[in-house]
C-alpha cells in the first residue's frame, strides 16, 4: 500500500495542511477540526475499514477530543500518543494576520518585510530552515509526527497498540483533556489494554532567551493560581480615614507575592519560574470620588513536587503576615482601625451558611451566570461579602482555575532508558546535542494523568475553588486510574505564541520521526 506521510516531504505537506485548518481556542474552527482529523485518518485503509476505531469524546463545552486506536490483537501493551490541536489567536500577526495559517505565503511575506524582524528572526527567515505559521510549533508539529508514526505502525503491523489522542482547549482551560480522561480510562479498561507509556509531542521550549538547545522532557510542570479578593471600606476621598482603600491593600499584597522565591521550587538542577500576577484590578466600573473598596488579584505559581494544599498554605501565611504589617503601618494614621481579617473561601462559605442559611448561599452560586470561571469566582465572592457589613476589612484567599498538577517520570527505569537512547540517537544520526529536562516548562495536558497527591489535596482545592463541580472540575479519580510513565518528545522550535512562531524543518520532518521510530522498535517491538 502507498504510504501517505513517511517521507520528509510528505510530512511537511501534512503539517502545512494541519496548520491551514484554523483551530483557535473557542472558535468555530476548533469545533470543526476533529471532523477534519477523522477525514485525514480515513485516508489510511485501516481506519477506512475500521471507522469504529475513531471515537469522539465530547467536552463539557461542546467540543470534541479525537481518539484513534490501532489495535494489534497479538498483545495488550499500549502506548498513548498525546497532542492538542487548538492554537492561540492571531491578533499579534497585525498586517500578516490573513496569512497566519498559510506557511508558504507567510514566509514569502516575511521575506519581503525583513526590516520588521530582529537579527535572529531575519536569519531564520532567510535560511529556509524554518516553517512559520500559527500553530506550526505549538503544536500541530506534534500531531503531524504522531499521525506519521501511527501510519507506520499500521503499515508494518507493529505488535503494539497505539492510541492517538488529540484534544481541544489546551491553551485556556484544558477542557479537552479534563473531559477525555474519564472516557479514556474507561475505554482502556473495556479494551483490556495494558498502558505502558504516555508520550506527548509538545515542542522543545527555550529555557532562556536565544536558547538553541534541543530538549526532551521526563514530565511536565504544574501550575496553580492562588488568588485574593480584598474587601476594604468605601469612603469619600476627602475623608480617607473613614474607610480603607482596597487598592492600598492589594498593592501591598502584590509586592509580597510577585517574584517571591518562597513560592518557587527546586528539583535537582531545575528551578521553577518566579510567581507573577496574571490579573489585578479594583472593581469600580466608573470614575467617581469614592475610594475603591473591592479589588482582585490572581497569581501564577508553578509546581514541581508541591501539591495545591502546600502552596495554598504558604500563600495564606504570606497574606496573613502582610496584613499584620499593613495594620501596624496604618496605625500611624488611624485612631482606631478595625482588624483586617484574612479568611479562606472555604471558611467564608461556612460563615455565610451559618449566618444566612444554605438556601441563600445556594441562590448566589446558582444565579451567578458567567462563562469565565475566574469571573464567576470573583462574582460569587463579591455577593457573599455583600451579604452583611461585618465583612468589611476582609481579605479572602481562594484558588482560581485552571489547575495543572505536576508530573515527573524521570526516576522510572523505562523513562531513563528512553531518554538516554533518544539523546544518543540524536547525536549519532544528526549530530544534534540533546538535553534531558524533568519538567516541560510550557505547561501541558500530561498534568491530567498519574495524579499522586493525597485526598486532602483534592479537598483543599475543591473547597477553595468557587464553582468547583459547577463551572470547573478536575477528574481526580480518573487521573489516578490513567497511570503510566510519561515522556515528551517534540520538535525544535522558536517563539511559541508569537508572530514569529516557527519549527525547525529538519527536526520535525526527519530527526524526531526517526528517533520516535527507533524508540518504538527498541523498547516495544524488538524488546
Secondary structure as a PSIPRED ss2 file (coil, helix, strand):
# PSIPRED VFORMAT (PSIPRED V4.0)

   1 X C   1.000  0.000  0.000
   2 X C   1.000  0.000  0.000
   3 X C   1.000  0.000  0.000
   4 X C   1.000  0.000  0.000
   5 X C   1.000  0.000  0.000
   6 X C   1.000  0.000  0.000
   7 X C   1.000  0.000  0.000
   8 X H   0.000  1.000  0.000
   9 X H   0.000  1.000  0.000
  10 X H   0.000  1.000  0.000
  11 X H   0.000  1.000  0.000
  12 X H   0.000  1.000  0.000
  13 X H   0.000  1.000  0.000
  14 X H   0.000  1.000  0.000
  15 X H   0.000  1.000  0.000
  16 X H   0.000  1.000  0.000
  17 X H   0.000  1.000  0.000
  18 X H   0.000  1.000  0.000
  19 X H   0.000  1.000  0.000
  20 X H   0.000  1.000  0.000
  21 X C   1.000  0.000  0.000
  22 X C   1.000  0.000  0.000
  23 X C   1.000  0.000  0.000
  24 X E   0.000  0.000  1.000
  25 X C   1.000  0.000  0.000
  26 X C   1.000  0.000  0.000
  27 X C   1.000  0.000  0.000
  28 X H   0.000  1.000  0.000
  29 X H   0.000  1.000  0.000
  30 X H   0.000  1.000  0.000
  31 X H   0.000  1.000  0.000
  32 X H   0.000  1.000  0.000
  33 X H   0.000  1.000  0.000
  34 X H   0.000  1.000  0.000
  35 X H   0.000  1.000  0.000
  36 X H   0.000  1.000  0.000
  37 X H   0.000  1.000  0.000
  38 X H   0.000  1.000  0.000
  39 X H   0.000  1.000  0.000
  40 X H   0.000  1.000  0.000
  41 X H   0.000  1.000  0.000
  42 X C   1.000  0.000  0.000
  43 X C   1.000  0.000  0.000
  44 X C   1.000  0.000  0.000
  45 X H   0.000  1.000  0.000
  46 X H   0.000  1.000  0.000
  47 X H   0.000  1.000  0.000
  48 X H   0.000  1.000  0.000
  49 X H   0.000  1.000  0.000
  50 X C   1.000  0.000  0.000
  51 X H   0.000  1.000  0.000
  52 X H   0.000  1.000  0.000
  53 X H   0.000  1.000  0.000
  54 X E   0.000  0.000  1.000
  55 X E   0.000  0.000  1.000
  56 X E   0.000  0.000  1.000
  57 X E   0.000  0.000  1.000
  58 X E   0.000  0.000  1.000
  59 X C   1.000  0.000  0.000
  60 X C   1.000  0.000  0.000
  61 X C   1.000  0.000  0.000
  62 X C   1.000  0.000  0.000
  63 X C   1.000  0.000  0.000
  64 X E   0.000  0.000  1.000
  65 X E   0.000  0.000  1.000
  66 X E   0.000  0.000  1.000
  67 X E   0.000  0.000  1.000
  68 X E   0.000  0.000  1.000
  69 X E   0.000  0.000  1.000
  70 X E   0.000  0.000  1.000
  71 X C   1.000  0.000  0.000
  72 X C   1.000  0.000  0.000
  73 X C   1.000  0.000  0.000
  74 X C   1.000  0.000  0.000
  75 X C   1.000  0.000  0.000
  76 X C   1.000  0.000  0.000
  77 X E   0.000  0.000  1.000
  78 X E   0.000  0.000  1.000
  79 X E   0.000  0.000  1.000
  80 X E   0.000  0.000  1.000
  81 X E   0.000  0.000  1.000
  82 X E   0.000  0.000  1.000
  83 X E   0.000  0.000  1.000
  84 X E   0.000  0.000  1.000
  85 X C   1.000  0.000  0.000
  86 X C   1.000  0.000  0.000
  87 X E   0.000  0.000  1.000
  88 X C   1.000  0.000  0.000
  89 X C   1.000  0.000  0.000
  90 X C   1.000  0.000  0.000
  91 X H   0.000  1.000  0.000
  92 X H   0.000  1.000  0.000
  93 X H   0.000  1.000  0.000
  94 X H   0.000  1.000  0.000
  95 X H   0.000  1.000  0.000
  96 X H   0.000  1.000  0.000
  97 X H   0.000  1.000  0.000
  98 X H   0.000  1.000  0.000
  99 X H   0.000  1.000  0.000
 100 X C   1.000  0.000  0.000
 101 X C   1.000  0.000  0.000
 102 X C   1.000  0.000  0.000
 103 X H   0.000  1.000  0.000
 104 X H   0.000  1.000  0.000
 105 X H   0.000  1.000  0.000
 106 X H   0.000  1.000  0.000
 107 X H   0.000  1.000  0.000
 108 X H   0.000  1.000  0.000
 109 X H   0.000  1.000  0.000
 110 X H   0.000  1.000  0.000
 111 X H   0.000  1.000  0.000
 112 X H   0.000  1.000  0.000
 113 X C   1.000  0.000  0.000
 114 X H   0.000  1.000  0.000
 115 X H   0.000  1.000  0.000
 116 X H   0.000  1.000  0.000
 117 X C   1.000  0.000  0.000
 118 X C   1.000  0.000  0.000
 119 X H   0.000  1.000  0.000
 120 X H   0.000  1.000  0.000
 121 X H   0.000  1.000  0.000
 122 X H   0.000  1.000  0.000
 123 X H   0.000  1.000  0.000
 124 X H   0.000  1.000  0.000
 125 X H   0.000  1.000  0.000
 126 X H   0.000  1.000  0.000
 127 X H   0.000  1.000  0.000
 128 X C   1.000  0.000  0.000
 129 X C   1.000  0.000  0.000
 130 X E   0.000  0.000  1.000
 131 X E   0.000  0.000  1.000
 132 X E   0.000  0.000  1.000
 133 X C   1.000  0.000  0.000
 134 X C   1.000  0.000  0.000
 135 X C   1.000  0.000  0.000
 136 X C   1.000  0.000  0.000
 137 X C   1.000  0.000  0.000
 138 X C   1.000  0.000  0.000
 139 X C   1.000  0.000  0.000
 140 X H   0.000  1.000  0.000
 141 X H   0.000  1.000  0.000
 142 X H   0.000  1.000  0.000
 143 X H   0.000  1.000  0.000
 144 X H   0.000  1.000  0.000
 145 X H   0.000  1.000  0.000
 146 X H   0.000  1.000  0.000
 147 X H   0.000  1.000  0.000
 148 X H   0.000  1.000  0.000
 149 X H   0.000  1.000  0.000
 150 X H   0.000  1.000  0.000
 151 X H   0.000  1.000  0.000
 152 X H   0.000  1.000  0.000
 153 X H   0.000  1.000  0.000
 154 X H   0.000  1.000  0.000
 155 X H   0.000  1.000  0.000
 156 X C   1.000  0.000  0.000
 157 X C   1.000  0.000  0.000
 158 X C   1.000  0.000  0.000
 159 X C   1.000  0.000  0.000
 160 X C   1.000  0.000  0.000
 161 X E   0.000  0.000  1.000
 162 X E   0.000  0.000  1.000
 163 X E   0.000  0.000  1.000
 164 X E   0.000  0.000  1.000
 165 X E   0.000  0.000  1.000
 166 X E   0.000  0.000  1.000
 167 X E   0.000  0.000  1.000
 168 X C   1.000  0.000  0.000
 169 X C   1.000  0.000  0.000
 170 X C   1.000  0.000  0.000
 171 X C   1.000  0.000  0.000
 172 X C   1.000  0.000  0.000
 173 X C   1.000  0.000  0.000
 174 X C   1.000  0.000  0.000
 175 X H   0.000  1.000  0.000
 176 X H   0.000  1.000  0.000
 177 X H   0.000  1.000  0.000
 178 X H   0.000  1.000  0.000
 179 X H   0.000  1.000  0.000
 180 X H   0.000  1.000  0.000
 181 X H   0.000  1.000  0.000
 182 X H   0.000  1.000  0.000
 183 X H   0.000  1.000  0.000
 184 X H   0.000  1.000  0.000
 185 X H   0.000  1.000  0.000
 186 X H   0.000  1.000  0.000
 187 X H   0.000  1.000  0.000
 188 X H   0.000  1.000  0.000
 189 X H   0.000  1.000  0.000
 190 X H   0.000  1.000  0.000
 191 X C   1.000  0.000  0.000
 192 X C   1.000  0.000  0.000
 193 X C   1.000  0.000  0.000
 194 X E   0.000  0.000  1.000
 195 X E   0.000  0.000  1.000
 196 X E   0.000  0.000  1.000
 197 X E   0.000  0.000  1.000
 198 X E   0.000  0.000  1.000
 199 X E   0.000  0.000  1.000
 200 X E   0.000  0.000  1.000
 201 X C   1.000  0.000  0.000
 202 X C   1.000  0.000  0.000
 203 X C   1.000  0.000  0.000
 204 X E   0.000  0.000  1.000
 205 X C   1.000  0.000  0.000
 206 X C   1.000  0.000  0.000
 207 X C   1.000  0.000  0.000
 208 X C   1.000  0.000  0.000
 209 X C   1.000  0.000  0.000
 210 X C   1.000  0.000  0.000
 211 X C   1.000  0.000  0.000
 212 X C   1.000  0.000  0.000
 213 X C   1.000  0.000  0.000
 214 X E   0.000  0.000  1.000
 215 X E   0.000  0.000  1.000
 216 X E   0.000  0.000  1.000
 217 X E   0.000  0.000  1.000
 218 X C   1.000  0.000  0.000
 219 X E   0.000  0.000  1.000
 220 X E   0.000  0.000  1.000
 221 X C   1.000  0.000  0.000
 222 X E   0.000  0.000  1.000
 223 X E   0.000  0.000  1.000
 224 X E   0.000  0.000  1.000
 225 X E   0.000  0.000  1.000
 226 X E   0.000  0.000  1.000
 227 X E   0.000  0.000  1.000
 228 X E   0.000  0.000  1.000
 229 X E   0.000  0.000  1.000
 230 X E   0.000  0.000  1.000
 231 X E   0.000  0.000  1.000
 232 X C   1.000  0.000  0.000
 233 X E   0.000  0.000  1.000
 234 X C   1.000  0.000  0.000
 235 X C   1.000  0.000  0.000
 236 X E   0.000  0.000  1.000
 237 X H   0.000  1.000  0.000
 238 X H   0.000  1.000  0.000
 239 X H   0.000  1.000  0.000
 240 X H   0.000  1.000  0.000
 241 X H   0.000  1.000  0.000
 242 X H   0.000  1.000  0.000
 243 X C   1.000  0.000  0.000
 244 X E   0.000  0.000  1.000
 245 X C   1.000  0.000  0.000
 246 X H   0.000  1.000  0.000
 247 X H   0.000  1.000  0.000
 248 X H   0.000  1.000  0.000
 249 X H   0.000  1.000  0.000
 250 X H   0.000  1.000  0.000
 251 X H   0.000  1.000  0.000
 252 X H   0.000  1.000  0.000
 253 X H   0.000  1.000  0.000
 254 X H   0.000  1.000  0.000
 255 X H   0.000  1.000  0.000
 256 X H   0.000  1.000  0.000
 257 X H   0.000  1.000  0.000
 258 X C   1.000  0.000  0.000
 259 X C   1.000  0.000  0.000
 260 X C   1.000  0.000  0.000
 261 X H   0.000  1.000  0.000
 262 X H   0.000  1.000  0.000
 263 X H   0.000  1.000  0.000
 264 X C   1.000  0.000  0.000
 265 X C   1.000  0.000  0.000
 266 X E   0.000  0.000  1.000
 267 X E   0.000  0.000  1.000
 268 X C   1.000  0.000  0.000
 269 X C   1.000  0.000  0.000
 270 X E   0.000  0.000  1.000
 271 X E   0.000  0.000  1.000
 272 X C   1.000  0.000  0.000
 273 X C   1.000  0.000  0.000
 274 X C   1.000  0.000  0.000
 275 X C   1.000  0.000  0.000
 276 X E   0.000  0.000  1.000
 277 X E   0.000  0.000  1.000
 278 X E   0.000  0.000  1.000
 279 X E   0.000  0.000  1.000
 280 X E   0.000  0.000  1.000
 281 X E   0.000  0.000  1.000
 282 X E   0.000  0.000  1.000
 283 X C   1.000  0.000  0.000
 284 X C   1.000  0.000  0.000
 285 X C   1.000  0.000  0.000
 286 X C   1.000  0.000  0.000
 287 X C   1.000  0.000  0.000
 288 X C   1.000  0.000  0.000
 289 X C   1.000  0.000  0.000
 290 X E   0.000  0.000  1.000
 291 X C   1.000  0.000  0.000
 292 X C   1.000  0.000  0.000
 293 X C   1.000  0.000  0.000
 294 X E   0.000  0.000  1.000
 295 X E   0.000  0.000  1.000
 296 X E   0.000  0.000  1.000
 297 X E   0.000  0.000  1.000
 298 X E   0.000  0.000  1.000
 299 X E   0.000  0.000  1.000
 300 X E   0.000  0.000  1.000
 301 X E   0.000  0.000  1.000
 302 X E   0.000  0.000  1.000
 303 X E   0.000  0.000  1.000
 304 X C   1.000  0.000  0.000
 305 X C   1.000  0.000  0.000
 306 X C   1.000  0.000  0.000
 307 X C   1.000  0.000  0.000
 308 X H   0.000  1.000  0.000
 309 X H   0.000  1.000  0.000
 310 X H   0.000  1.000  0.000
 311 X H   0.000  1.000  0.000
 312 X H   0.000  1.000  0.000
 313 X H   0.000  1.000  0.000
 314 X H   0.000  1.000  0.000
 315 X H   0.000  1.000  0.000
 316 X H   0.000  1.000  0.000
 317 X H   0.000  1.000  0.000
 318 X H   0.000  1.000  0.000
 319 X H   0.000  1.000  0.000
 320 X H   0.000  1.000  0.000
 321 X H   0.000  1.000  0.000
 322 X H   0.000  1.000  0.000
 323 X H   0.000  1.000  0.000
 324 X H   0.000  1.000  0.000
 325 X H   0.000  1.000  0.000
 326 X H   0.000  1.000  0.000
 327 X H   0.000  1.000  0.000
 328 X H   0.000  1.000  0.000
 329 X H   0.000  1.000  0.000
 330 X H   0.000  1.000  0.000
 331 X C   1.000  0.000  0.000
 332 X C   1.000  0.000  0.000
 333 X C   1.000  0.000  0.000
 334 X C   1.000  0.000  0.000
 335 X C   1.000  0.000  0.000
 336 X C   1.000  0.000  0.000
 337 X C   1.000  0.000  0.000
 338 X C   1.000  0.000  0.000
 339 X C   1.000  0.000  0.000
 340 X C   1.000  0.000  0.000
 341 X E   0.000  0.000  1.000
 342 X E   0.000  0.000  1.000
 343 X E   0.000  0.000  1.000
 344 X E   0.000  0.000  1.000
 345 X H   0.000  1.000  0.000
 346 X H   0.000  1.000  0.000
 347 X H   0.000  1.000  0.000
 348 X H   0.000  1.000  0.000
 349 X H   0.000  1.000  0.000
 350 X H   0.000  1.000  0.000
 351 X H   0.000  1.000  0.000
 352 X H   0.000  1.000  0.000
 353 X H   0.000  1.000  0.000
 354 X H   0.000  1.000  0.000
 355 X H   0.000  1.000  0.000
 356 X H   0.000  1.000  0.000
 357 X C   1.000  0.000  0.000
 358 X H   0.000  1.000  0.000
 359 X H   0.000  1.000  0.000
 360 X H   0.000  1.000  0.000
 361 X H   0.000  1.000  0.000
 362 X H   0.000  1.000  0.000
 363 X H   0.000  1.000  0.000
 364 X H   0.000  1.000  0.000
 365 X H   0.000  1.000  0.000
 366 X H   0.000  1.000  0.000
 367 X H   0.000  1.000  0.000
 368 X C   1.000  0.000  0.000
 369 X C   1.000  0.000  0.000
 370 X C   1.000  0.000  0.000
 371 X C   1.000  0.000  0.000
 372 X C   1.000  0.000  0.000
 373 X H   0.000  1.000  0.000
 374 X H   0.000  1.000  0.000
 375 X H   0.000  1.000  0.000
 376 X H   0.000  1.000  0.000
 377 X H   0.000  1.000  0.000
 378 X H   0.000  1.000  0.000
 379 X H   0.000  1.000  0.000
 380 X H   0.000  1.000  0.000
 381 X H   0.000  1.000  0.000
 382 X H   0.000  1.000  0.000
 383 X H   0.000  1.000  0.000
 384 X H   0.000  1.000  0.000
 385 X H   0.000  1.000  0.000
 386 X C   1.000  0.000  0.000
 387 X C   1.000  0.000  0.000
 388 X C   1.000  0.000  0.000
 389 X H   0.000  1.000  0.000
 390 X H   0.000  1.000  0.000
 391 X H   0.000  1.000  0.000
 392 X C   1.000  0.000  0.000
 393 X C   1.000  0.000  0.000
 394 X E   0.000  0.000  1.000
 395 X E   0.000  0.000  1.000
 396 X E   0.000  0.000  1.000
 397 X E   0.000  0.000  1.000
 398 X E   0.000  0.000  1.000
 399 X E   0.000  0.000  1.000
 400 X E   0.000  0.000  1.000
 401 X E   0.000  0.000  1.000
 402 X E   0.000  0.000  1.000
 403 X E   0.000  0.000  1.000
 404 X E   0.000  0.000  1.000
 405 X C   1.000  0.000  0.000
 406 X C   1.000  0.000  0.000
 407 X E   0.000  0.000  1.000
 408 X E   0.000  0.000  1.000
 409 X C   1.000  0.000  0.000
 410 X C   1.000  0.000  0.000
 411 X C   1.000  0.000  0.000
 412 X C   1.000  0.000  0.000
 413 X H   0.000  1.000  0.000
 414 X H   0.000  1.000  0.000
 415 X H   0.000  1.000  0.000
 416 X H   0.000  1.000  0.000
 417 X H   0.000  1.000  0.000
 418 X H   0.000  1.000  0.000
 419 X H   0.000  1.000  0.000
 420 X H   0.000  1.000  0.000
 421 X H   0.000  1.000  0.000
 422 X H   0.000  1.000  0.000
 423 X H   0.000  1.000  0.000
 424 X H   0.000  1.000  0.000
 425 X H   0.000  1.000  0.000
 426 X H   0.000  1.000  0.000
 427 X H   0.000  1.000  0.000
 428 X H   0.000  1.000  0.000
 429 X H   0.000  1.000  0.000
 430 X H   0.000  1.000  0.000
 431 X C   1.000  0.000  0.000
 432 X C   1.000  0.000  0.000
 433 X C   1.000  0.000  0.000
 434 X E   0.000  0.000  1.000
 435 X E   0.000  0.000  1.000
 436 X E   0.000  0.000  1.000
 437 X E   0.000  0.000  1.000
 438 X C   1.000  0.000  0.000
 439 X C   1.000  0.000  0.000
 440 X E   0.000  0.000  1.000
 441 X C   1.000  0.000  0.000
 442 X C   1.000  0.000  0.000
 443 X C   1.000  0.000  0.000
 444 X C   1.000  0.000  0.000
 445 X H   0.000  1.000  0.000
 446 X H   0.000  1.000  0.000
 447 X H   0.000  1.000  0.000
 448 X H   0.000  1.000  0.000
 449 X C   1.000  0.000  0.000
 450 X C   1.000  0.000  0.000
 451 X C   1.000  0.000  0.000
 452 X C   1.000  0.000  0.000
 453 X C   1.000  0.000  0.000
 454 X C   1.000  0.000  0.000
 455 X H   0.000  1.000  0.000
 456 X H   0.000  1.000  0.000
 457 X H   0.000  1.000  0.000
 458 X H   0.000  1.000  0.000
 459 X H   0.000  1.000  0.000
 460 X H   0.000  1.000  0.000
 461 X H   0.000  1.000  0.000
 462 X H   0.000  1.000  0.000
 463 X H   0.000  1.000  0.000
 464 X C   1.000  0.000  0.000
 465 X C   1.000  0.000  0.000
 466 X C   1.000  0.000  0.000
 467 X C   1.000  0.000  0.000
 468 X E   0.000  0.000  1.000
 469 X C   1.000  0.000  0.000
 470 X C   1.000  0.000  0.000
 471 X C   1.000  0.000  0.000
 472 X E   0.000  0.000  1.000
 473 X C   1.000  0.000  0.000
 474 X C   1.000  0.000  0.000
 475 X C   1.000  0.000  0.000
 476 X H   0.000  1.000  0.000
 477 X H   0.000  1.000  0.000
 478 X H   0.000  1.000  0.000
 479 X H   0.000  1.000  0.000
 480 X H   0.000  1.000  0.000
 481 X H   0.000  1.000  0.000
 482 X C   1.000  0.000  0.000
 483 X C   1.000  0.000  0.000
 484 X C   1.000  0.000  0.000
 485 X E   0.000  0.000  1.000
 486 X E   0.000  0.000  1.000
 487 X E   0.000  0.000  1.000
 488 X E   0.000  0.000  1.000
 489 X C   1.000  0.000  0.000
 490 X C   1.000  0.000  0.000
 491 X C   1.000  0.000  0.000
 492 X E   0.000  0.000  1.000
 493 X E   0.000  0.000  1.000
 494 X E   0.000  0.000  1.000
 495 X C   1.000  0.000  0.000
 496 X C   1.000  0.000  0.000
 497 X C   1.000  0.000  0.000
 498 X C   1.000  0.000  0.000
 499 X C   1.000  0.000  0.000
 500 X C   1.000  0.000  0.000
 501 X C   1.000  0.000  0.000
 502 X E   0.000  0.000  1.000
 503 X E   0.000  0.000  1.000
 504 X E   0.000  0.000  1.000
 505 X H   0.000  1.000  0.000
 506 X H   0.000  1.000  0.000
 507 X H   0.000  1.000  0.000
 508 X H   0.000  1.000  0.000
 509 X H   0.000  1.000  0.000
 510 X H   0.000  1.000  0.000
 511 X H   0.000  1.000  0.000
 512 X H   0.000  1.000  0.000
 513 X H   0.000  1.000  0.000
 514 X H   0.000  1.000  0.000
 515 X H   0.000  1.000  0.000
 516 X H   0.000  1.000  0.000
 517 X H   0.000  1.000  0.000
 518 X H   0.000  1.000  0.000
 519 X H   0.000  1.000  0.000
 520 X H   0.000  1.000  0.000
 521 X H   0.000  1.000  0.000
 522 X H   0.000  1.000  0.000
 523 X H   0.000  1.000  0.000
 524 X H   0.000  1.000  0.000
 525 X H   0.000  1.000  0.000
 526 X C   1.000  0.000  0.000
 527 X C   1.000  0.000  0.000
